[in-house]
Every structure is written in structure tokens, then in C-alpha cells.
């Protein structure tokens, strides 16, 4: 991941669901899931200070306390929420060390392996925010830096201040807009890509057949791709994934992740789960033929999915 020395296993673990965003959470099962992931060879564990208002950081810290040397901990700052209001950001240089110290305390560690700005603050020059982040590296509180959901120009400007090791953003069969501009920029600069929601928030697994399959408090109800006619149109896209999975004796999730892993060794997806059930499946890459890869790519062109990937107000707030 990047040119600064960060190395992780080919697939990481996204831990956002452990906060309860996608249905009820179980802290004990979350910790058992992290332990099982380590035993399977997963090394990258991804969280944020906003997930469960810091709860997930505490869970990860507790889970890796006696096996810290086997875990690469990534967390984020700057994505803020006040009550029900989302989309707020804070990239002020004076806030960066405060957020970092609070995350270190919750995690119970001396250093964060990979520290991201979770959302870009449009009111603060990226140079100022990353400058403050770079001082954390100098102080030994952080090892490597990254950005999340940043545009190409922002990545270039940030990288000039301090080398970035990773960009985290959404990338999957049904979200491929990075391929035209961002991925070439990352490879030019030597920055790794960490795709979150590599299974389309579970949609690409085929486990959802109707909106009622999601719990009443499931955040996916807010996302346009999971609403109304968009939901059915997107279901109609899944045929090739299902067909290839059946032929290979694999799951649809394995097909979708194996396609993503075929895009390059500098791409490390972080499928999220809060249960041990899917861990081994998510880390077992299946061989896809050139014909399979072409079929999947042809079935999911850049504009294949119906509906925006986030509610419009959140996308505007990202500024990308």
C-alpha cells in the first residue's frame, strides 16, 4: 500500500457494521469475528471515530490487545454528526491532534498504523489538514496517512505535503467511476486503493431480494440504490454474478470480490461483516477466466447501477 512501507493482506475487514448501522450489533460476536479474522490471516482492520461514536474503536482495541503485532489498525477523523444532521466535516489543523489522541485512547494503543481524513473539509485547505496529520507521523502517533472520498486534485495536493499510502473510497462492480481518472492518478503517485463497500453494501451478494429484507433501522433504506424502482432494476443486474458463481461452485460475494482483486495488487478491499459467518468466504479468492472477467465488466459498465450511491446531500458534501 503506497511506497512508504505499509503492507497488508490482500483483503481487510471493514468494521463499520459492528456499530449497528446495518441492524443490531453484538459486541461479543464482533470481538470473536476480529479474532477469527486474525486467525485467517487478515491484517487490516478499518474503523472510524464516528462508527458508533467511537464504540468500534474500543471494540477493536479490546480485541487486539494481546495480539497487537498481528493487526494493522486504520481509523479516521473529520466526519462529524450533530444529532440527526450528517455530512458535517472538521479538518482544522487544531482539531487533528485532538481527534487522534481520542482515537488512541479508545483503541488503547500507542500508534495508529493508518490514519485517514474521513471526509474533506471544504472550508480548510487540504494542505493545512495534511500538514497537521504529518506532524502526528513526526511525533510517532501515526505511521501512515490516507484520505477517504477525496477528488483527484485533492489527492495530488495532499500528496505533495506528505506522501499518502492509501485512498479509501467506494469501488465495486456497480461503482466503477474511479477507473477513468482516480485509479491512474493513484498509480502515478504510488498510492494504494482501499475500496469500501466492495460488495455494494451487501447487494452484490444476492442476499437481498426485496427492501423488506433490510431491518427497519438499516441505513441502506436511505440510499437511492436501495429504494423503489432502483432496487428492482439493480436486482436485474445480478444475473451474470449468479451464473458465474453457480458454475464455479462459489458464492456471489466471492465472484464480486475476486473480480475486484483482479484489478491489481495495489487494491485491498475491506468487505464489512459483524459475524464470523462470512469471513472465510470473503478471503477465499476464486479463479475467474478472462471470459468471466469480461462478462462481469461488460455487465457492469460505469453507469450500470440505478440511483446515486449516497443521498444527494451527502454526495454534494463530499465535493468530488
C-alpha positions as CSV (number, residue, x, y, z in Angstrom):
1,X,0.0,0.0,0.0
2,X,1.8,3.1,-1.2
3,X,5.6,3.5,-1.3
4,X,6.2,4.2,2.3
5,X,6.4,0.6,3.5
6,X,2.8,-0.3,4.5
7,X,2.0,-3.9,3.7
8,X,-1.3,-5.7,4.5
9,X,-3.0,-8.9,3.4
10,X,-4.9,-8.9,0.2
11,X,-8.3,-8.5,1.9
12,X,-9.0,-6.5,5.0
13,X,-12.0,-6.3,7.4
14,X,-14.4,-3.3,7.4
15,X,-15.8,-2.9,10.9
16,X,-18.4,-0.2,10.4
17,X,-21.3,-2.7,10.7
18,X,-20.2,-3.5,14.3
19,X,-21.7,-0.1,15.2
20,X,-25.2,-1.3,14.4
21,X,-25.7,0.7,11.2
22,X,-26.9,-2.4,9.4
23,X,-29.0,-4.0,12.0
24,X,-28.4,-5.0,15.6
25,X,-24.8,-5.4,16.7
26,X,-23.3,-7.9,19.2
27,X,-20.1,-6.8,20.9
28,X,-19.0,-10.3,21.9
29,X,-19.6,-11.6,18.4
30,X,-17.7,-8.6,17.0
31,X,-14.7,-9.4,19.1
32,X,-14.9,-13.1,18.1
33,X,-15.1,-12.0,14.5
34,X,-11.9,-9.9,14.8
35,X,-10.1,-12.8,16.4
36,X,-11.3,-15.2,13.7
37,X,-10.1,-12.7,11.0
38,X,-6.6,-12.6,12.5
39,X,-6.5,-16.4,12.6
40,X,-7.4,-16.4,8.8
41,X,-4.5,-14.0,8.1
42,X,-6.4,-10.8,7.7
43,X,-4.3,-7.9,8.9
44,X,-6.1,-4.7,8.1
45,X,-8.9,-3.6,10.4
46,X,-10.8,-0.5,9.3
47,X,-12.8,1.8,11.6
48,X,-13.5,5.5,12.3
49,X,-14.2,7.6,15.3
50,X,-17.7,8.2,14.0
51,X,-18.7,4.5,13.9
52,X,-20.8,4.1,17.0
53,X,-19.4,7.3,18.3
54,X,-16.1,5.6,19.0
55,X,-17.5,2.3,20.1
56,X,-16.0,0.3,17.2
57,X,-12.5,1.7,18.0
58,X,-13.0,0.4,21.6
59,X,-14.0,-3.0,20.3
60,X,-11.0,-3.3,18.0
61,X,-8.7,-2.1,20.8
62,X,-10.1,-4.7,23.1
63,X,-9.9,-7.5,20.5
64,X,-6.3,-6.9,19.5
65,X,-4.9,-6.0,22.9
66,X,-2.9,-9.3,23.3
67,X,-2.1,-9.6,19.6
68,X,-1.3,-6.1,18.5
69,X,1.7,-7.1,16.4
70,X,-0.6,-9.0,14.0
71,X,-3.1,-6.1,13.4
72,X,-2.8,-3.1,11.1
73,X,-5.3,-0.6,12.6
74,X,-6.8,2.0,10.3
75,X,-9.1,4.7,11.7
76,X,-10.4,8.1,10.5
77,X,-11.4,11.5,11.7
78,X,-13.2,14.5,10.4
79,X,-16.6,13.1,9.5
80,X,-18.9,14.7,12.1
81,X,-22.5,14.4,13.1
82,X,-24.7,16.6,15.3
83,X,-27.9,14.8,16.4
84,X,-29.5,13.7,13.2
85,X,-27.5,16.1,11.0
86,X,-24.9,14.3,8.9
87,X,-22.4,15.4,6.4
88,X,-20.5,17.8,8.7
89,X,-16.7,17.9,8.5
90,X,-13.8,19.2,10.5
91,X,-10.3,19.3,9.0
92,X,-9.0,22.2,11.1
93,X,-5.3,21.7,12.0
94,X,-6.0,22.3,15.7
95,X,-8.6,19.6,15.7
96,X,-6.4,16.9,14.1
97,X,-4.2,16.1,17.1
98,X,-7.3,16.2,19.4
99,X,-9.1,13.6,17.3
100,X,-6.0,11.5,17.1
101,X,-5.4,11.5,20.8
102,X,-9.0,10.5,21.5
103,X,-8.8,7.6,19.0
104,X,-5.5,6.4,20.5
105,X,-7.2,6.4,23.9
106,X,-10.2,4.4,22.7
107,X,-8.1,2.0,20.8
108,X,-5.7,1.6,23.8
109,X,-2.6,1.7,21.5
110,X,0.4,3.9,21.3
111,X,0.3,4.4,17.5
112,X,-2.3,4.2,14.7
113,X,-1.0,2.4,11.7
114,X,-3.0,4.2,9.0
115,X,-4.8,7.4,9.8
116,X,-7.3,8.9,7.3
117,X,-9.2,12.1,7.0
118,X,-12.6,10.6,6.7
119,X,-14.3,13.4,4.8
120,X,-12.6,16.5,3.2
121,X,-13.5,19.8,4.9
122,X,-14.3,22.3,2.1
123,X,-13.5,25.3,4.4
124,X,-9.9,24.2,5.2
125,X,-7.1,23.9,2.6
126,X,-6.1,20.2,2.3
127,X,-2.5,21.3,2.7
128,X,-3.3,22.6,6.3
129,X,-5.1,19.4,7.3
130,X,-2.4,17.1,5.9
131,X,0.3,19.3,7.4
132,X,-1.2,18.7,10.8
133,X,-1.5,14.9,10.1
134,X,2.1,14.8,9.1
135,X,3.1,16.2,12.5
136,X,1.4,13.1,14.0
137,X,3.8,11.0,12.0
138,X,6.7,13.0,13.2
139,X,5.5,12.6,16.8
140,X,5.2,8.8,16.4
141,X,1.5,8.7,17.0
142,X,0.7,7.6,13.4
143,X,2.7,5.5,10.9
144,X,1.0,6.2,7.5
145,X,-1.5,8.7,6.2
146,X,-4.5,8.4,3.9
147,X,-7.6,10.2,2.6
148,X,-11.2,9.0,2.2
149,X,-13.5,10.1,-0.5
150,X,-11.2,12.7,-2.0
151,X,-11.1,14.0,-5.5
152,X,-8.1,13.8,-7.8
153,X,-6.8,17.3,-7.3
154,X,-7.2,17.0,-3.5
155,X,-5.1,13.8,-3.6
156,X,-2.4,15.4,-5.6
157,X,-2.2,18.5,-3.3
158,X,-2.2,16.4,-0.2
159,X,0.4,14.0,-1.5
160,X,2.8,17.0,-2.1
161,X,2.6,17.9,1.6
162,X,3.1,14.3,2.9
163,X,3.2,11.1,0.9
164,X,-0.1,9.2,1.1
165,X,-0.2,5.5,1.5
166,X,-3.9,4.9,0.7
167,X,-7.0,6.4,-0.6
168,X,-10.2,4.8,0.7
169,X,-13.3,5.2,-1.3
170,X,-16.2,3.2,-2.7
171,X,-15.3,0.8,-5.5
172,X,-17.1,-2.3,-6.7
173,X,-18.7,-3.8,-9.8
174,X,-21.6,-1.3,-9.5
175,X,-19.4,1.7,-8.6
176,X,-16.6,1.9,-11.1
177,X,-16.2,5.7,-11.7
178,X,-12.7,5.6,-10.2
179,X,-11.4,3.8,-13.3
180,X,-11.4,6.8,-15.6
181,X,-9.4,9.2,-13.5
182,X,-8.6,8.4,-10.0
183,X,-7.0,5.0,-10.3
184,X,-4.5,6.2,-12.9
185,X,-3.6,9.1,-10.6
186,X,-3.1,6.7,-7.6
187,X,-0.8,4.5,-9.7
188,X,1.1,7.5,-11.0
189,X,1.7,8.7,-7.4
190,X,2.2,5.2,-5.9
191,X,-0.9,5.3,-3.6
192,X,-2.8,2.2,-2.7
193,X,-6.6,1.9,-3.0
194,X,-8.8,0.6,-0.2
195,X,-12.3,0.0,-1.6
196,X,-15.1,0.1,1.0
197,X,-18.5,-1.4,0.2
198,X,-16.8,-3.8,-2.3
199,X,-20.0,-5.9,-2.2
200,X,-22.3,-2.9,-2.8
201,X,-23.4,-2.8,0.8
202,X,-24.4,-6.5,0.5
203,X,-26.4,-6.0,-2.6
204,X,-23.9,-7.9,-4.9
205,X,-24.2,-11.0,-2.7
206,X,-27.7,-11.7,-3.8
207,X,-28.9,-11.8,-0.2
208,X,-31.4,-9.0,-0.7
209,X,-34.4,-9.8,-2.8
210,X,-36.8,-7.1,-1.5
211,X,-36.4,-3.9,0.6
212,X,-38.1,-5.7,3.5
213,X,-35.1,-7.9,3.7
214,X,-33.4,-5.0,5.4
215,X,-34.3,-4.2,9.0
216,X,-36.4,-1.1,9.8
217,X,-33.4,0.8,11.2
218,X,-31.0,-0.3,8.4
219,X,-29.2,2.7,6.9
220,X,-29.4,1.3,3.4
221,X,-33.1,2.4,3.3
222,X,-31.7,6.0,2.9
223,X,-29.6,5.1,-0.1
224,X,-31.2,5.7,-3.5
225,X,-29.9,2.4,-5.0
226,X,-32.0,0.5,-2.4
227,X,-35.2,2.4,-2.9
228,X,-38.3,1.9,-5.1
229,X,-37.8,1.1,-8.8
230,X,-34.0,1.4,-8.4
231,X,-33.9,-1.6,-6.2
232,X,-35.6,-3.8,-8.8
233,X,-33.5,-2.5,-11.7
234,X,-30.4,-3.3,-9.7
235,X,-31.6,-6.8,-8.9
236,X,-31.8,-7.3,-12.7
237,X,-28.1,-6.7,-13.0
238,X,-27.1,-9.6,-10.8
239,X,-27.6,-12.4,-13.3
240,X,-24.0,-12.7,-14.5
241,X,-22.6,-12.8,-11.0
242,X,-25.1,-15.5,-10.0
243,X,-24.4,-17.6,-13.1
244,X,-20.6,-17.5,-12.7
245,X,-20.9,-18.3,-9.0
246,X,-23.1,-21.3,-9.8
247,X,-20.6,-22.6,-12.4
248,X,-17.7,-22.1,-10.0
249,X,-19.4,-23.6,-7.0
250,X,-18.8,-20.3,-5.2
251,X,-20.8,-17.6,-3.7
252,X,-21.8,-14.4,-5.4
253,X,-19.7,-12.5,-2.9
254,X,-16.6,-14.5,-3.9
255,X,-17.2,-13.7,-7.5
256,X,-17.6,-9.9,-6.9
257,X,-14.5,-9.8,-4.6
258,X,-12.4,-11.9,-7.0
259,X,-13.3,-9.5,-9.8
260,X,-12.1,-6.6,-7.7
261,X,-8.9,-8.4,-6.6
262,X,-8.1,-9.0,-10.3
263,X,-7.8,-5.2,-10.8
264,X,-4.4,-5.1,-9.2
265,X,-2.3,-5.9,-6.1
266,X,-2.4,-2.3,-5.0
267,X,-6.2,-2.7,-4.4
268,X,-7.2,-4.0,-0.9
269,X,-10.9,-4.3,-0.5
270,X,-12.4,-4.2,3.0
271,X,-15.7,-6.2,2.9
272,X,-17.5,-5.5,6.1
273,X,-19.1,-8.0,8.4
274,X,-20.0,-8.2,12.1
275,X,-20.2,-12.0,12.2
276,X,-17.7,-14.8,11.7
277,X,-20.1,-16.5,9.2
278,X,-18.7,-14.8,6.0
279,X,-15.1,-14.3,6.9
280,X,-13.6,-17.3,5.2
281,X,-15.8,-16.8,2.2
282,X,-14.7,-13.2,1.8
283,X,-11.0,-14.2,2.0
284,X,-11.2,-17.1,-0.5
285,X,-10.4,-15.9,-4.0
286,X,-11.7,-18.0,-6.8
287,X,-10.1,-18.2,-10.2
288,X,-12.0,-16.2,-12.8
289,X,-11.3,-16.8,-16.5
290,X,-10.6,-14.0,-18.9
291,X,-14.1,-14.6,-20.3
292,X,-15.6,-14.4,-16.8
293,X,-13.9,-11.1,-16.2
294,X,-15.0,-9.7,-19.5
295,X,-18.6,-10.8,-18.9
296,X,-18.7,-9.1,-15.5
297,X,-17.1,-5.9,-16.7
298,X,-19.5,-5.8,-19.7
299,X,-22.5,-6.4,-17.4
300,X,-21.5,-3.6,-15.1
301,X,-20.4,-0.5,-17.2
302,X,-19.7,2.7,-15.3
303,X,-23.3,3.8,-15.2
304,X,-24.9,0.4,-14.7
305,X,-26.4,0.9,-11.2
306,X,-29.7,2.8,-10.9
307,X,-29.7,5.5,-8.3
308,X,-26.9,7.5,-6.6
309,X,-24.6,5.7,-4.3
310,X,-25.4,8.1,-1.5
311,X,-28.3,10.6,-0.9
312,X,-27.6,13.7,-2.9
313,X,-26.9,16.0,0.0
314,X,-24.1,13.6,1.2
315,X,-22.5,13.5,-2.3
316,X,-22.5,17.3,-2.5
317,X,-20.8,17.5,0.8
318,X,-18.0,15.2,-0.4
319,X,-17.1,17.8,-3.1
320,X,-15.9,15.2,-5.6
